[in-house]
Amino acid sequence: MHRFPSAGLRLAAFALAAGCAVAPALAQLPENSPPAFKGTWPGLPPAPNSLSVTPPPFGAAPASPTPKGIRGPTVKHVLVLGGTAGWHHDSVPSAMAGVFNWGRQTHLWEAEMRTDFALVNPKGGQPMNAGFRPEGLRDFDTVVVASATGDWGLDATQKAALLQFVRDGGGLVVMHGGVDVHTWKEYTDMIGGEFVAHPFNNGDWPIFPFPMVNEDASTPMTSFLPRHFVKQDEIYVVRNFTRDESTVLLSLDKDKLDFSHVTSATPPSRDVPVAWIKQYGKGRVFVSTIGHQKEAFDDPDVARMYTEAIKWALRLSGEDAVPKKRQ
């Protein structure tokens, strides 16, 4: 039986044959590390010299033309924000896990999941050869706001960075509580709406069976849904919304709902959008208020809608949003 050398030995052989020194990047102890307290070896010194080997004789041919740093095919990167400063939804873990799993299942993106907002900054964009180690928004292709509610505590630089990220062509997908952000006008303008109330849901009806209308079945996010259907959820009424700037995909079926007891908490038109898309600069924005309860993400329709929304935001499918009149 033939025995083949390991990948590490083959790489070392290539470096030797190419007439160069092997100088691996060494993980090392920080300078302020305490001394070793067990065994006899203290570890590497704080600033070790690169390890090297003597090069081979002049004229030796390289063993392989394999380029340095190859890890695998490049995929898209999605930043998932699930930190909550307002109402904490029990669906946040399900939503975040969904984004991660959908990326793995489709092999289209990798998800970086955070409950802090440290990566919402203008940094990043540098080459990486030792795994994905993001430094900022320039390392991502799309941001998913997984019911991150309230005041995120961003400073002016961070806020400007997210707005510019989308203007420059980055994608943005906002799930349910991601519209419950009231202290940042520019964010509300970017996503196209702001939470006001959920008048059909209360202590007696925490989850309500909503009749919905598929207003635009031409998008990947809605093409598989029927014209009329029902979903149980907690659906928001939003303000600072206009159909002149957004394309409504799903809305509440006002002909099948009783608005008589919620007149003050709904617009006079009874127009309650449930999912919409819009452009913000060069970036694609998808928003849906579906996803209040953790069980929502077990629904194949909801999972497919959000999967397709991320693909659309990544520009892997569909066309840019163009506002349309209500049909």
N, C-alpha and C positions, 0 to 999 in steps of 0.2 A: 504494500500500500504506500502511495506517495504521501509525504507530509509536506504541507505548504506552510511557508513562514507566515507569521501573524502580520496584521496590517501595520502594527508599530515597527516590526523588523523591516518590512518592505519599505516604509517611509524612511527609516534610518539608512537603509541600503541605497535608496534613491539620493538622499542627501550626500552620502559618502561618494557615490559615483559621480555626482554632479560637481564635486570638488568644492563643497562648501561646508562650513561648520554647522553642527546641529545646536541650535540655541533655543530650547523650549522656554515658553513663558511660564515662570514658576509662581504658583501661589505661595505667598510668604507671609510670615508673621508681621503684624504691625509693629512699628518701632516701640510703642508703649506697652507691648505684651509683657506680662509677668514672667519670671524665669520658670523653667520646668521644675516640677517637684516630684517626679517619679522617673525611674529608670536612670540610664547613664548618658543618654544622648540629649543634648539641649535643643536640638532642632536646627533649622537653617539660621544663619545670622540674619540680622534685619535687612541687609542689602547685599544679597549674594551675587557673585559674579555669574554670568551665564555659563552653563555647562557647555563644553565643546569637545570635539574629537578631532584627531589629526586627519586632514583630508587625504584622499587616495592619491596614487601617483598621477602625474599629469597625463591627460589624454584618455582617461577612463570614461567609458560611455555611461550615461545615466540609465538606471534600471527601468524607469517608467516616466512617461511625460505627465503624470497626474499633477494638476495645478494645486497650489497650496490652499488650504482652508476650505475644501469642499465638504459640505455636510449633507446636502440633499436639495431637492427642488425648492425654489423660493415660493412661499405662499403669502397671501395677504395677512395683515396683522390688525386685530380689532381690540380696542381698549374698552373694557366693560366697567362702567362706574356704578357701584351699588351702595355707596355711602348715603345714609339717611340722616338729615338734620331735622326733618319734620316728622310726619307720620311714618312709622316703620311698617311696611307691608311684609306679611309672611311669605309673599311670593318672590321676594328679592333673591333668595338663594336658588329657587327654581328657575327664575329668569336668567340668572348668571350662569347656572349650570347648563341651561338650555343653549345659550350662545356658544359655550365651550363645546358641547356635544354636537351641535349642528355643524360647527366648523370641522370637527374630527370626522363626522359621518360623510360630509361632502368633499373633504380634503381641499377646501377652498380658502380657509383662513385658520389662524391660530388666535386664541383669545387670551388676553392678559386681564385677569379679573382683579379689581381693586375696590376696597371700601374706603379708601382715602382719595385725595385729589392731587397728590404730589406730581403725577405725570401730566397734569394739565398745565403745561408750560411750553415755551417756544423752543426747547432744546431738542436734541436728537439728530438723526440723519447720518450718523457716522457708521462706517463699516463695522460688522461684527463677525468674528471668526470663532468665538467661544460660546455659542448659544445666543439666544435672544435676551439682551439686557437693555431694555429701553430706558431712555433718559428723558423723553418728552414726546410731545405730539408728533414731531417730525418722524418718529419711528413707527407711526400707525397710518392706516389707510381709512379707517372708520372708527367712530366712537359710538358706543351703545349706552344710553342712559337707562339703566334698569331700575326704574322707580326710585331714583335718587331724589329725595324731596328736600324742601327747605332751602336755607341759605348754606351753600357749600363752603363758605369761608374763603373764597378765592380773592386774591388781591388783584389790583388793576392789570398787572402784567399777565396773570393767568387768564383773566377774562378776555383780554385782547387776544391772547394766543388761541383760545378755542374759537372765537369768532373768525379769526384770520385763517385758522385751519380749515374751516368749512368754506369760507370765501374762496380759498385757493384750490378747492376741489375735493377736500376730504368729505367723507360721508358722515351722516348723523342719523341714528335711529333712536327714537324716544319711546319708551314703554310706560304706559299708565301714569304712575306717580311722577314721572319726569316732567310733566306739565305743571306740577304743584310746586313751582318756584316763583316767588312773588317779589323778590328784592333785586331783580336784575332785568331791567326793561329790554336791553338789547338781546338777551337770551330769549325772552318771550317773543320778540319780533322775529328772531331767527327761526324758532320752531313753529310760529304761527298761531299760538293760542296759550291760554292760561287758565288753570283750574278755578272754577267758581264754587261749585257745589255738586253733590250727587243726590238730587232731590227724590229720586225714585228708590233710593236705598236708605234704610234706617234700621233701627234695632229689630223691627219685625221682619224686614226684608233686607238683610245684609247682602244677599245675592238675589238679583231680580232677573227673571227671564225677559230679555229685551228683544222685541222684534226689530230686525235691521233690514236695511236696503243696500244691496250692492249697486252703487251708482256707476261704477266704472269697472267693468270686467276685462278691460284691455290690458291691465297691468299684471305682471307675474304674481303680485301679492294678492290679487283678487280673482284671477281667471278661473280658479277651481271652485269658487263659491257660487251658490245659486243667487238668483235675483233677490229673493226674499228668504230669510232664515231667522232663527232665534238662537241667542247665546245668553247663558247665565253669567252675570258679572256685576261689577259696580261701574257704571258708565258715568263719566264726568260731563257736566255742562261747562263750556269754556267761554271766555270773553277774549277781547283783543284778537278776534278771528275774523277773516274776511275771505270770501270765495274769490275775490279779485286777485288774491295772491297765492291761494292754495287750491289744489285739485282734490276734491273730496272723493274718497274711494268708498267708504262705508258711512252710513248715517242711521240714526234712529228712525223707524217708520212712524211718522207722526200721525198717520191715519189709523194706526192700531194701538196707540197709547192714549191714556186719559191724562191730559195735562191740567185738568180743572183744579186739582189740589196742589199744583206746583207752579202756578202762574208767575209768582214773584221770583222764582229761581230758574226760570227758563226764558229765553228771548221771545219777544212777541211773535216772531216768525215760526217758532217751534223747530227751528233748524238746529239740530244737535249732531255735529259731525263726530264720528267714532274713529275714523282713520283717514289721514290725508297725507299728501306729498307736496313738496314745494322746492323751489330752488333758492339757495342763498349764495349769491355770487356764482361760482362754478360748482358748488357743492350740492349734493342731493340730500334732502331731509325727508324722513318718513316718521310720522307720529301716529300712535294709536293709544286710546285710553283703555283698551282691552288688557286684562292681566292683573286684576286686583287680588285674586286669591291664588294660592299656590297650585291648585288643581287646574287652573286655566292653561298652564303650560304642558299638561298631560293631554290636552285636546289636540288631536292631529291637525285640525284646521288652524288653530292659533299657532302651533309650532311651525306649520308650513308658511303661514302669513309672515311671521317674523323671520324665518329662514330666508324667504324670498326678499323680504325688505332689506336684510343685510346684504344679500347678493346685489340687489338693485343699488343700494348706497355705495357699494364697492365698484359700481359700473361693470358688473359681470353679466347684467341682463337689463332689458328694458330701455326706455328712452327717458330723457329729461322731463320734468314735470311742466305741464302747460295748463294753467287754470282753465276750467270749462264751466259753462253754465249748467245749472242743475237740470237734469232730465225728468 
